[in-house]
C-alpha cells in the first residue's frame, strides 16, 4: 500500500512535525494483560493487539464507511472521515454536517488526520496496515481485521471502541428483527435476486450473500443464485455475460434512482430476460455499510415488495 498521498515522504514528515508539536508522540499500546494503564481509558482488543481508548471519545476519525455509519448511528459525529472513492464527500444519507474529509478510504491523509487532534482513530488492517504506527502515534487506534468480515461483527467492535457496545448490539437486533418481519410478511422462499453494480463500460459487479446489501436481500427471504464469490463478497462479469445476472428481481445501483438511463445497456438490450429491474442508491446500498444504511436498504426492499403485491 502506498502512503497517504502521492507526496509520500513529505506527507509523512509533515505529519510527524504536527505530531511532535501537538501530540508529543503519545502511544495507545497497553500491557500484554490487556489492562488499562491510565485513568479514563478502556482496553479494546482489535486486529493489531490492544489499545487504550478514552472512556467517551470526543474527537473521532474514521477510515471506513462502516465506521462512519456506525458512529453516526450511535450519536457520535466524527471530526474526520476518509471518504469512499466512488462517492463525493460524506454520504448525504447520514444527515450530518461538519465532518472533515481526511483523504480516501484507500489513501488516508495523515497530515489532515493529525491536524484534527483526534482522541480515537478507527481503520482496517487489510487496507491501512502500513499506516498503523503513524496513526497510533497520533491517537489511540483501533483496527478492524478486514472490511470483508461480516459487517455486523465490525459494528460490534466499533461499538466497543466508542464505549457503546450494548447500544451497537441494540441497533443490530433492530435490523435483524426487521429482516425477520419482512421475511415473514412477504413469504419470498424460492424467489431469487441479484444486486448489480455497474463499474464501467466493461465490468458489472454482482454482490454475494456475505456482502452488506446481498445479505440484506437474503435476510428478507430472497435467495442470491450460487456462484463463485471473490472474498465471499462479489463477482465481476462483462456485459457480454450479463445473462449470468438473471434473477426474479434485479437491483441495479446508481447515483440517481430516477434516471432510467443508468440501467446498463446490456440489461436493457435483454429486457425479456430481466422482467424486474429496480434502481437503488449506491450511497447506502454499497457505500453505506452499517446500521443507518441498513435501515435504508430495508426501506427500499420493503417498498419494492409492497409495490409487487
N, C-alpha and C positions, 0 to 999 in steps of 0.2 A: 504494500500500500504506500502511496505517496504521502508526503507531509501535507499540512493543512492547506497549502496553495502552491501555485507554480513558483512562488518566491522561495519556497523550500527553506534553506538555512536562514535566510533573512527573517522570515516569519518566526521561526523558532527562536532566533536570537532576540527579536523584538519581544516575543512572549516572555522569554527568560528575564529580560530587563524589567518588564512590568511586574513579573513575579517578585523580583528582588525588592522593588520599591513598595509594592502593595501587600504582598502576601508573606514575605520573609521565608519562602520555601517550605511552608507547613506541609506535613505529610499526614495521610489518613490511615496508615497501616497500624494495626493493633497487634497485641501479643498473640502467640500461637494458640492460646487457650480461648481466643475469641472474646475476651473480656474487654470492656471499655477502659481506656486509660485516662479519661478526662471526664469531669462532671458535665452534665448536659448533653451527653452523646450516647448513642446506641451502637452496638456491634451488629453489622449486617454482613452476612456471608454472601458472596457473589462469585462471578466467574473467575476473578483474579485473587480471591482469598477473602479477607475480612477487612471491612472498612469501618472506622468510627465516624458516624454521621450525626449531625445535630438532631436533638430530640424533635424539634419543629423547624425544619429548613425553611428559610425565608427567601433566599435568592438561589433559585434552582435553574440550572442549564441542562437541557435535554438534547440528545443527539439522534434520537429515533422517533418515528411517528407514534409508535405505541406508548412511548414515554410521555410524549406531548399530550396525546389524547387522554391518557390515564390521569396525568397530573391535573389537567383541567377538570376532568370528571370528578376528581376528589377535592376540588375547590382550590387548587394551587395553580396560580398562573405563573409559569416560568418567566424569568427575566430574559432568557435567551433560548433559542432553539435552532438546531440545524434543520434546514428545510429540504423536503424531497425534491429531487431534480425535475420531476415531471409536473410539479405544481408551482404556482407563483406565490412565494411567501408562505406565511402561516395560513393553513386552510380556513376559509371563512366559516365553515360549518361549526367550528369551535365557539364562535361568538365572543372572542376575547380580543382585546387590544393591548398594545404596549409591549409585545414580545419582540425582542431584537433578534434578527437573523444572525446566526454565527456560522456562516458557510453552509455547505450542503451536507446531507447525511453521509455521503461517501468521503467528503473532504471538509471536516470542521475547521474553522479558523481559530487557532489557539490564541492569537492576539486579541481577537474580538471577545473570546470567552474570558480571558484574564481581565480585560477592561471592565467587565460586568461585576467583578468581585463576588463570584458565587460562593455559597456555602455548601453546595452539593452539585455534583455533575453526574449525569447518568448517560451511559453509552452502551456499546455492544462489542464483546470480544471479537466476534467474527469480522467486524468492519474496522474497529478502532484500536486493535491490539497494539500497534506500533506507537500509538499516541498515549498509551496509558500512563507512563511515567510523567510525561509533561502535564497531562490533565490532573493527575493525582497530586502534583506539586502546587497546582492552583487551588484545589479544594478536594475534600473527600470525594472519591469517585467510585461509583457502583456500576459494574458491567453485567448486563445480561450475557448469556453464553452466545446466543445467535438469534437473529430475527426470524429464523426458520423454526425455532422452538414453538410449541403450542402457545398461541398468543395469551391464553388465559393464565398460563404459568408465568409469563412475563409480567402480566398485570399484578399478580400476587407479589412478585419481587419488587416491583415499583411501589406498591402499597406499603411494603415493609420499609423500603428506603425512605418513604415520606412519613413514616410513623402512623400510617393509616391502613394497617393490614386487614383489620376487620371490615372497615368501610370498603376496601377493594373487593373483598370476598362478597359483600352485600351486593355490589354492582354486578359481579359475575353471576350470582344467584338470580338476580333480577333478569339478566339476559337469558339465562338457561331456562328459567321458568316461563318466560315469554315464548321462547322457541317451542317448548313443550305444549303451550297453549295453542299456538298456531298449528302445530302438527296435529294435535287432537281435533281441532276445529275443521280443518280442511281435508284430512284424510288423503294424503298425497302418496301413499305407498305405491310403488311401481312407476311413478312419474319421474322422468329424467330431466336434468337441467345442466346447462353449461354456462360458465361465465367466460366471455371472450374480451380480451383487451387488445385493441389494435395498437401495435408498436410503431410500425411504419408501413410503407408500401409492400414490404417483403415478409413481414412477420406478424403473426397473431399469437397471443399467449392465452392458453387455457389454464384455469385455476382449479387445483385439485381439492379433495375433501379436507386435507390438512391445512389448507390456506385459510386466511381470515374469512373472506367472503364466501369461498367454497364451502367452508364449514358451516356458515350461516344457512346456506341453501340446504345442506344436508340435515341440519338440526331441525328444520321446519318440515322435514319429511320427504323432500325431493332427493333423488339419487344422481350423483355425478357418474357418468359412464366410466368404466375402468380403462386405464391406460397407464403407461409408464410416466411417472412424475419426477421431475428433477428436484432433488431435495425434498420430495414428497409434496411440493407446493404447486408447481406449474409445469407446463409443457408447451413448447413453441411449435407452430406449424406454419407452412407457407400458404398463401391464398389459394394456390393450386390444389391444396389438400383440405380446403375448407369443409368438405363433407365430413371430415373427422370430428368436426364440432357439432354435428347434428344432435339434437335432443328435443324432447317435447317442448321445452321452453329454453330459449337462449337469451341471456342478458349480455348486453354489449356496453362496455364502459366508454364514457365520453365526457368532455368538459362542458357540453351543452346538451342537456337531455331533450331540448325542444328542436334540435337540429337533426332531422332525419338523414341528412346527407352524411352524417358521421358514422352511419352504419357502413361497415366495409363493403366495397363494391362486390367482392366475391360472394358475400351473403346475399346482396340484392340480386345478383345475377342468377342465384339459385333459390329464389324465393319459394318455389314449390317444396323445396327440401327443408325450409325453415318456416314453419307455419306460425310460430310465436317468437317474435323478436322484440325485446324491450331495452331501451336505452337507460342506463343508470349512471350516476355521478361518480367519476373517477376519484374525486377528492375524499370520499369516505368509503367507497367500495374497495379501493385499492390502497390509497394513501392514508386512510383514516382508521388504521388498526387500533382498536381499543373500545372501551365501553360506550363512549359517545357515538363514535362511528358505527358501532354495532347496533345501537338503537335505531339509527337512521337506515341502516341496511334492512333491519326487520320491518321498519315502517314501509319501505319500498316493496318488500316481499308481500307484506300483508295487503297493501293497496292493490298490488298486481293480482293477488289471489281473489280478493273481493270482486275485482272487475271481471274475473273469469267466471264468476258464478252466474 
